């Protein structure tokens, strides 16, 4: 299992505001990796730096063997076809139907004929748990949860090896969120995808995430499995994982197992 | 098995061109044909695999051998499924050499294969036309509704003038009045100059040089300055109103205001309209001055009419009514521009495209109605003999 994303000494600052100061993390192939942190800790900025939407002020970001600050245009373009991204609010193109949204990259980048593209689109729509008729709807006609699912289908259109998810379960009902988690697990299992997700969802952290990093005070203050992270006594970790609510949940789960 | 014939598919279909790699290799045995799938069965190779398999017409039992596939993705597996189904309809089919990953992917895709078609969203011309007509009628009704609301808000303003955001009004006077000065100066100066320049040639033919002053003075103050100012303001501020209010609608700021009891007509639309009603006549006055300066400049260049001569003549021939008619048009145009701008903003729906469409519609409608209103003024005033 090789490292496919590595952040080395990342510094991000806007004027006098320093967001990341000497931040390091590494993500292995095939794992579901979480990025956790308080709001304002720069999780989304870090994600944006991984997908070339933002250049770090200093430091190196390695993704799939490329150092992003010095990547030539053509390599950057081909790198962009190897990942799929689910934006927090879906970011579906509003002028296209769901099916057209999913089909877009297939149409642009491959020579697959219309019939087969339809077949692929229908499968992806079904995979994310939507019914075929949703394919004919425009994003403005969808509910929040459907937008998330449709956007995931678009992110999966090109069978990416790397999937970035920005708060995939936020805005979903608890059952929808758990289904989403199960879907991510299934996809990783079947397609061998590496998943990087920003999340606050404790349930996701417990059930789907292999390893994660905790962003606070401009650094990664803890990285690893849940057990590793729980050993940290950083105030944010204490507050987030060792509060009454989380502990109660823990105990409930433990009791459940005993019965 | 004694007789083993190996044929490359390229030989079968007589393809000997640029194809440097094949993905399918056929092996004919006595009682079956073995289809060796090889290489990368992915999105990028799918079209070629498809054409290779499409030209293969089996005649007996088929055995898929998938052991030489390097990598595959859902497109490759879907393609396999499609041809597998086709073959199975006619002959016995066996699959060998597949990995457990391939099987799992196959099962996943099989589970999610959908027969139901995705509904098409294109429509015929007739239905589009009908839709447009209904849409137009609905928009008209909504505009009436909007006008009614605005009128009520306006009347309420006279009852409780304190409720109005006077700070907002001054802010919008600055935004749509004061900061429009440079562009209005430039356009009206140029138009004034062009009018003089063009007529100077014709007037000089008749030796009627000095009538340039009558011509420029009256046409600028009465018609051109109000029209140009209104068109510039429609482009500058009308579009801005639409985009601002439209964006506020998308981000649900307007819904938030409504639920807090802040009437958007009171807080957003009326201040903009009143600001424009105050600033447009002032801008027209400004455009009058600059426009006449422009024509003065051209007259002195082309006809050697000095500035003092021009101004003397202007005082003689330019009746105050022309100036006042121009100024009076201001508030009327302002109401049209602000109403259309704000109405179009409220018409914005949830998608990004509609902001663009509504902004365009806002400017186009505003300019049209300004010109139509100007024509109406012209007819009425001529009838009245003013």
Interface residues (C-beta under 8 A of the other chain):
Chain A: X94 X95 X97 X99 X106 X109 X110 X111 X112 X113 X116 X118 X119 X120 X121 X122 X123 X124 X125 X126 X127 X131 X132 X133 X135 X136 X138 X139 X140 X158 X159 X186 X189 X190 X191 X192
Chain B: X42 X43 X44 X46 X47 X50 X73 X74 X75 X78 X79 X82 X101 X104 X105 X108 X109 X112 X113 X114 X116 X117 X118 X119 X120 X121 X349 X350 X351 X352 X353
